[in-house]
Amino acid sequence: MEDGPTPLPFFGNLFSVAFKLRTGIPHHTLWRSWTQLYGNILGLRLGLINVVIVSGKDLIKEVSTREVFDGRPDGYFFMMRSFGKKLGIVFNDGASWTKTRRIVLKYLKSFGYNSRFMENYVSEECRALVRLRQSDVGEPILVNNMFNITIVNILWRLVAGKRYDLEDRKLNLLCDLIMRLFRAVDMSGGILNFMPFVRHVLPGMSGYTELRSIHNALHDFLRETIEQHQQSLDVNNPRDVIDAFLIEQIESKDQFFTDEELQVVCLDLLEAGMETVSNTAVFMLLHVVCNDDVQRRLHEEIDDVIGPLRAPTLSDRARMVYTEAVLLESLRISSVAAMGIPHMALEDARLGNYIIPKGTFILLSMFDLHNGGHWKDPETFRPERFITKEGNLIQDEWLMPFGTGKRRCIGEGLARSELFMFLTHILQKFRLKIPDGDITPSIEPNDGLSLSAKPFRVTFEVRT
């Protein structure tokens, strides 16, 4: 087995993990400190489950590209959101994952995913966001949830054929639930994975009660959305992804697409689509507002390439090297998916000098990869690191914010487009400032399934 701290009988390393986390350090920092002690393949036993933390570019690439590590964990925490089964895209594997992913991508593309339609949706939502900020110009705005509904709207147009007002109370509550869910536990799945029976003894303390109520509320929303589609379905004229699924259900002989499958696919798209992009966009604002020089250079490039009159478009990206470098640096330094999405060994398999037993959970140290020694001064926000002396963009193979291999994120293209459009639309119109009297925001993240910025406020001033 891999090197790591000595496990106790039955509990494994749970107590030493819990003890360290009580000091307030995030999970990825703890894993990094142990990696420095024990090496790039760190073995832990958490309760009943073997967990391996893999660090370093080469090993992360190896795990991401070998079929034997393509599994997803079947821990209680991962299964409770999907009716106790492996469904959907994110936490599914094997033939069912391959089929679901292929069909979801087919439907997304047929309703405009990664096409000009998509750019129109993104532009429309950016304009709505700018209008909202124009209505409260000069006021200090808590920006941590600012992008949530914007991002849901872009995706939900394709999935459910609907957009919501940015002030919509119901959807704001739903987005808050997703944010709470992502902060409730880290990517290892916590105590509910390692000692699932604890939910019967300590439902509140184990987080079970909160997670169950959040999942129930999300599933209620999705069930209601799907039922509305069922009532108004025209099999000859699908309006969106949900319609296409329902028609597939009616026409398909193999009954592969159950109602539960459709619900979990929608849940995956809603959760994964919103949370990580929103958190990255907020970190991006954080670094822009804290670095006057970066903001000044962005304003100059936007003025040069786009000017003040027309709206930014995705075709501007090719000529906006500095803006693209700011996006890459935001993705690097924030690394919101700090440990990736866990993999699972489908069979016993060799990795480095170790045998990884079948069923082992494998976490990938993405935060460490993006904030380690390769980057020279990783804690400094320095977009120039992605620009050559000749002024071209560098695609650094150490940067993998969307993962790599077969399980690479299907939303990568959309996420990159959204971040570019958010940044250019906002900075074309506004100068960002830390409100008078507010302290400089912390760049230390909140821990969770994905990392998020601590609450901070920004004043949006109209550029003249």
Secondary structure, DSSP 8 states (H G I E B T S, - for coil): --B-S--BTTTBTHHHHHHHHTTT--HHHHHHHHHHHH-SEEEEEETTEEEEEE-SHHHHHHHHH-GGG-B----HHHHGGGTTS--SSTT--HHHHHHHHHHHHHHHHHTTTTSHHHHHHHHHHHHHHHHHHHHTTTSEEE-TTTTHHHHHHHHHHHHHS----TT-HHHHHHHHHHHHHHHSS-TT-HHHHH-TTHHHH-TTTTTHHHHHHHHHHHHHHHHHHHHHHHHT--TTS--SHHHHHHHHHHH-SS----HHHHHHHHHHHHHHHHHHHHHHHHHHHHHHHH-HHHHHHHHHHHHHHTTTTS---GGGGGG-HHHHHHHHHHHHHH-SSTT-S-EE-SS-EEETTEEE-TT-EEEE-HHHHHTSGGGSSTTS--GGGGB-TTS-B---TT--TT--STT--TTHHHHHHHHHHHHHHHHHHEEEE--TT-------EE-SSS-EE---EEEEEE--
